[in-house]
Amino acid sequence: MGIESVLVFLIVGAIAGWLAGLIVSGFGFGLVGNIVVGIVGAFIAGYLFPAIGISLGSGLVAAIIHSTIGAVILLVLIKVIKRA
């Protein structure tokens, strides 16, 4: 993995985490936290979407949407667990 790939990976994670934080109110983690939430969200969506037969296509925008949906799922799960 080249340095460009790592930078794109981090930028997509940061954008996805930031968007998920806006969608799920009450969550703001800062830059590093947003990157982590976005990357974990990408893994969650990468596991769930093929299992249920959803494909968003390829490209940078699809990667951001994909990661954001996974990050929202992650943040909602965290919110539910904190309430319990």
HELIX and SHEET records of a PDB file:
HELIX    1   1 ILE A    3  ILE A   23  1                                  21    
HELIX    2   2 GLY A   30  ILE A   52  1                                  23    
HELIX    3   3 LEU A   60  ARG A   83  1                                  24    
END                                                                             
